[in-house]
């Protein structure tokens, strides 16, 4: 008999027994009953583990506890008068072993609990240590002491040997804070989380497309960003047929893009949903719109679409992107948790796709006010650490992409070519979608790795919104990103910036802006190093080339700012060099030497060596093109090893202290 095991034991009726031996056994049974909580009623003995006392001690009242309590009774039936003479022997054989085992278990558990210095309520619980441990940890997870809470959640999540019914019981009783903490525990068992509640029939009768339109129509439209108005009006106005009739080309959003159908054939519902979700993403960036999104059923609608489009990673990312934006508002945390999103995010965190996992990690970090003080705005992603851990973070490394780049795809591993079959197999096994997350985090575990996402476009054909021209300039983007990075806590620790192409110009502009802002002096002071991958410090031929082939590339503001030796670039460079020299910031630059193929007819050296040469720090030429200059071929390649060396040297006295 172990723990709260379910058992029915038959033995003899004590009331019909006489003799000194039976009398001795009655006394023994009464003593054991007194210790274990047994009760003698009408000549029948009931022995029960103190599940009821345990229930009361942790103030938990669930159907699972009651069910286990009932199952833990031991029932002793009576015997016939003909078997009186054999009573003592049979009782000795059958009952003595079980009773002694129970007493022995009680002493073992009591000793274990005493050593653990646990709550007084648990000192006399007669149960398997494994059973008791779960309840103790659940109680500790609600402790007023933060350190006790954190340790309890960690132990809950790291123990993978709980029984199925224990997971189910825990899922019913864990509070919001514990649920979020478990979701941010590495490889946590998903049985800890209750599934999202079933949707109401009224919601199920409305299609996802109609539901999105109704939600968008219910949101405020006045006094908001012009682009938010633009996206919303399009989503509400365009029917399936009129959307299909739009002109060809690429309507780019967030670096991905939504292809328009080029005929009057109907557009699949998934495309319309994606279009509406992108409009909803913009609304979720407006803090005053987040409350109405939740109030008007947005959380349940998004859950419905998430389940409906399990095969669309893009739609799922946009949905979780919205949840991450909503989670910035602490007043909405309870609604998000109660609607079942923690279980969805916990599962998504374990996705093999780096983008899926990173979107979920951002949303959960914004929900975790227990261990995360920062808030991650739209476009700021934590690549490491994405879960709770004991590692003390001592520095930050920020990755900033360039034109047509993105927070993840810019930093993926280079695809190999002309390799043998064995090399291909090794490559597939070692391949990483994001080397800062996979390689750098492993080599520098006590740094926080952030990747920044922002929209860039080579052509006005691909602009998100016709009203946002001013938002594409370096000046606007640098101010916008500085605010987001400040909320993410960047500047409170030593920082190394890693930038590709135009991202390097953005870093330079941000540091110049920080130098002029009294509230940003810590960021400037803590900048220890900057790593440039083919950054056009003096402009690029590509800007001129695109002007000459206007029919192919209509130059946007970003490209026009990159013209060779433009006054703006010269001033930016001069101001930046003054900061580097004054602050003694370490600089390393890589330069491409191979031309980049753009389309079927264009082949160009995007950033020549003379433009990539900042004039300070080390310059290294690499035999790769502009796109692959920031994509190491493998972990032991020169490009990665030298980059890692630079980061470690810039942060040496901080991360090794």
GICORFEN-V263872 format. One record per residue. N is the residue number from 1. RES is the residue in one letter. SS is DSSP state (H for helix, E for strand, C for the rest). OMEGA is omega as a letter, one per 40 degrees, with the letter a starting at -180 (NA if undefined). NEAR is the number of other C-alpha atoms within 12 Angstrom. Layout:
n: <N N>
res: <RES RES>
ss: <SS SS>
omega: <OMEGA OMEGA>
near: <NEAR NEAR>
This chain:
n: <1 2 3 4 5 6 7 8 9 10 11 12 13 14 15 16 17 18 19 20 21 22 23 24 25 26 27 28 29 30 31 32 33 34 35 36 37 38 39 40 41 42 43 44 45 46 47 48 49 50 51 52 53 54 55 56 57 58 59 60 61 62 63 64 65 66 67 68 69 70 71 72 73 74 75 76 77 78 79 80 81 82 83 84 85 86 87 88 89 90 91 92 93 94 95 96 97 98 99 100 101 102 103 104 105 106 107 108 109 110 111 112 113 114 115 116 117 118 119 120 121 122 123 124 125 126 127 128 129 130 131 132 133 134 135 136 137 138 139 140 141 142 143 144 145 146 147 148 149 150 151 152 153 154 155 156 157 158 159 160 161 162 163 164 165 166 167 168 169 170 171 172 173 174 175 176 177 178 179 180 181 182 183 184 185 186 187 188 189 190 191 192 193 194 195 196 197 198 199 200 201 202 203 204 205 206 207 208 209 210 211 212 213 214 215 216 217 218 219 220 221 222 223 224 225 226 227 228 229 230 231 232 233 234 235 236 237 238 239 240 241 242 243 244 245 246 247 248 249 250 251 252 253 254 255 256 257 258 259 260 261 262 263 264 265 266 267 268 269 270 271 272 273 274 275 276 277 278 279 280 281 282 283 284 285 286 287 288 289 290 291 292 293 294 295 296 297 298 299 300 301 302 303 304 305 306 307 308 309 310 311 312 313 314 315 316 317 318 319 320 321 322 323 324 325 326 327 328 329 330 331 332 333 334 335 336 337 338 339 340 341 342 343 344 345 346 347 348 349 350 351 352 353 354 355 356 357 358 359 360 361 362 363 364 365 366 367 368 369 370 371 372 373 374 375 376 377 378 379 380 381 382 383 384 385 386 387 388 389 390 391 392 393 394 395 396 397 398 399 400 401 402 403 404 405 406 407 408 409 410 411 412 413 414 415 416 417 418 419 420 421 422 423 424 425 426 427 428 429 430 431 432 433 434 435 436 437 438 439 440 441 442 443 444 445 446 447 448 449 450 451 452 453 454 455 456 457 458 459 460 461 462 463 464 465 466 467 468 469 470 471 472 473 474 475 476 477 478 479 480 481 482 483 484 485 486 487 488 489 490 491 492 493 494 495 496 497 498 499 500 501 502 503 504 505 506 507 508 509 510 511 512 513 514 515 516 517 518 519 520 521 522 523 524 525 526 527 528 529 530 531 532 533 534 535 536 537 538 539 540 541 542 543 544 545 546 547 548 549 550 551 552 553 554 555 556 557 558 559 560 561 562 563 564 565 566 567 568 569 570 571 572 573 574 575 576 577 578 579 580 581 582 583 584 585 586 587 588 589 590 591 592 593 594 595 596 597 598 599 600 601 602 603 604 605 606 607 608 609 610 611 612 613 614 615 616 617 618 619 620 621 622 623 624 625 626 627 628 629 630 631 632 633 634 635 636 637 638 639 640 641 642 643 644 645 646 647 648 649 650 651 652 653 654 655 656 657>
res: <X X X X X X X X X X X X X X X X X X X X X X X X X X X X X X X X X X X X X X X X X X X X X X X X X X X X X X X X X X X X X X X X X X X X X X X X X X X X X X X X X X X X X X X X X X X X X X X X X X X X X X X X X X X X X X X X X X X X X X X X X X X X X X X X X X X X X X X X X X X X X X X X X X X X X X X X X X X X X X X X X X X X X X X X X X X X X X X X X X X X X X X X X X X X X X X X X X X X X X X X X X X X X X X X X X X X X X X X X X X X X X X X X X X X X X X X X X X X X X X X X X X X X X X X X X X X X X X X X X X X X X X X X X X X X X X X X X X X X X X X X X X X X X X X X X X X X X X X X X X X X X X X X X X X X X X X X X X X X X X X X X X X X X X X X X X X X X X X X X X X X X X X X X X X X X X X X X X X X X X X X X X X X X X X X X X X X X X X X X X X X X X X X X X X X X X X X X X X X X X X X X X X X X X X X X X X X X X X X X X X X X X X X X X X X X X X X X X X X X X X X X X X X X X X X X X X X X X X X X X X X X X X X X X X X X X X X X X X X X X X X X X X X X X X X X X X X X X X X X X X X X X X X X X X X X X X X X X X X X X X X X X X X X X X X X X X X X X X X X X X X X X X X X X X X X X X X X X X X X X X X X X X X X X X X X X X X X X X X X X X X X X X X X X X X X X X X X X X X X X X X X X X X X X X X X X X X X X X X X X X X X X X X X X X X X X X X X X X X X X X X X X X X X X X X X X X X X X X X>
ss: <C C C C C C C C C C C C C H H H C C C H H H H H H H H H H H H H H H H H C C E E E C C E E E E C C C H H H H H H H C C C C C H H H H H H H H H C C E E C C C C C H H H H H H H H H H H H H H H H H H H H H H H H H H H H H H H H H H H H C C C H H H C C C C C C H H H H H H H H H H H H C C C C C H H H H H H H H H H H H H C C C C C H H H H H H H H H H C C H H H H H H H H C C C C C C H H H C C C C C C C C H H H H H C C H H H H H H H H H H H C C C C C C C H H H H H H H H H H H H C C H H H H H C C C C C E E C C C C C C E E C C C C C C C C C H H H H H H H H H H H H H H H H C C H H H H H H H H H C C H H H H H H H H H H H C C C C H H H H H H H H H H H H H H C C C H H H H H H H H H C C H H H H H H H H H C C C C H H H H H H H H H H H H H H C C C C C C C C C C C C E E E E E C C C C C C C C C C E E E E E E C C C C C C C C H H H C C C C C C C C C H H H H H H H H H H C C C C H H H H H H H H H C C C E E E E E E C C C C C C E H H H C C C C C C H H H H C H H H H H H H H H H H H H H C C C C C C E E E E E E E C H H H H H H H H H H H H H H H C H H H H H H H H H E E E E E E E C C C C C C C H H H H H H H H C C C C C C E C H H H H C C C C C C H H H H H H H H H H H H H H H H H C C E E E E E E E C C C E E E C C C E E E C C C C H H H H C C C C C E E E E E C C C C C C C C C C C C C C C H H H H H H H H H H H H H C H H H H C C>
omega: <a i i a a a i a i i a i a a a a i i a a i i i a i i i a i i i i i a a i a a i a i i i a i i a i a i i i i i a a a i i i a i a i a a i i i a a i i a a a a a i a a a a a a a a a a i i a a a a a a a i i i i a i i a i a i i a a i i a a a a a a a a a i i a i i i i a a a a i a i i i a i a i i a a i i a i a i i a i a a i a a i i a a i i a i a a a a a a a a i a i i i i i i a i i i a i i a i i i i i i i a a i a a a i i a i i i i i i i a a a i a a i i i a a i i a a a a i a a a a i i a a i i a a a i a a i a a i i a i i a i i a i a i a i i a a i i i i i i i i i a i a i a i a a a i a i i i a a a i a a a i i i i a i i a a a a i a a i i i i i a i i i i i i a i i a i a a a i a a a i i a a i i a i i a i a i i i a a i a a i i a i a a i i i a i i a a i a i a a i i i a i i i e a i i i a a i a a a i i a i a a a a a i i a a a i a i i i i a i i i a a i i i i i a a a a a i i a a i a a a a a i a i a a i i a i i a i i a i a i a i i a a a a a a a a a a a a i a a a a i a a i i a a i i i i i a i i i a i i i a i i a i i i i i a a i a i i i a a a a a a a i i i a a i a a i a a i i i a a a i a i a i i a a i a i a a i a i a i a a a i i a i a i i a a i i i i a a i a i i i a a a a a i i a i a i i i i a i i i i a a a a i a i a a i a a i i a a a i a a i a i a a i i a a a a a a i a i a a i a a i a i i i i a a a i a a a a i a a a NA>
near: <28 26 33 34 22 20 21 20 23 19 31 32 31 33 23 22 27 19 16 11 19 26 17 18 25 27 16 21 32 24 20 33 29 23 27 35 30 29 25 25 17 14 21 26 33 31 40 39 41 37 39 28 27 34 30 19 25 29 19 25 22 21 17 23 31 22 19 28 27 24 21 30 30 33 27 28 20 23 23 17 16 12 19 23 19 21 29 28 18 20 32 22 15 19 30 21 15 24 33 24 22 34 33 23 28 34 24 23 30 29 20 24 27 18 13 18 14 25 24 17 26 37 28 31 43 45 40 29 28 24 33 37 30 37 39 37 35 42 35 30 36 29 22 11 14 18 16 21 29 33 29 31 42 32 28 40 38 24 24 22 19 26 17 16 20 31 29 24 30 39 32 26 32 37 28 33 31 42 47 47 46 48 46 46 40 29 25 34 32 30 31 42 38 31 25 25 21 18 23 13 9 13 25 19 14 19 22 31 34 24 33 41 33 25 35 41 26 24 34 26 24 15 13 21 21 22 31 33 29 27 34 35 25 27 33 32 21 23 26 29 20 22 32 24 20 24 16 17 19 22 28 26 32 32 29 30 24 31 24 28 24 18 16 17 15 20 27 19 24 28 28 36 41 37 42 43 43 40 37 51 39 40 41 39 32 30 26 23 33 38 30 25 38 36 19 25 28 41 43 35 42 44 37 35 37 35 23 22 23 19 13 19 27 30 36 36 39 38 47 43 44 44 51 42 44 46 41 38 31 25 19 29 34 24 29 44 39 28 31 31 43 49 35 43 47 43 33 35 37 28 21 16 23 32 36 34 39 43 47 45 47 46 51 52 47 44 43 38 26 27 27 29 19 27 34 42 40 42 39 42 47 46 42 38 38 39 35 32 25 15 18 19 27 28 41 46 49 47 47 49 42 44 41 32 33 32 43 41 32 36 43 32 32 30 22 20 11 9 14 11 12 11 18 16 13 15 22 18 12 21 24 30 33 38 39 45 38 28 30 36 29 19 23 32 29 28 36 38 42 43 46 45 40 39 37 40 38 35 32 30 25 30 34 35 30 22 17 25 25 18 28 34 28 38 27 22 34 31 27 27 36 35 28 29 39 29 23 35 30 40 33 26 29 34 42 44 48 46 43 44 48 48 45 43 47 46 45 47 37 38 42 31 31 30 26 17 17 12 17 27 22 22 36 40 27 32 41 39 41 46 49 49 51 50 47 48 46 36 38 34 29 37 35 25 27 28 22 14 16 18 13 21 25 25 31 32 28 40 36 33 34 43 31 27 23 22 17 24 33 25 19 33 34 22 23 35 26 20 30 29 18 15 21 21 31 31 38 39 41 46 40 38 26 23 25 24 18 20 10 9 10 17 17 26 30 43 40 33 33 28 34 42 29 38 22 25 23 21 25 28 27 29 24 28 31 40 38 35 42 46 38 37 31 29 28 16 17 21 33 32 20 25 40 31 21 31 40 32 23 31 32 23 14 24 26 17 11>
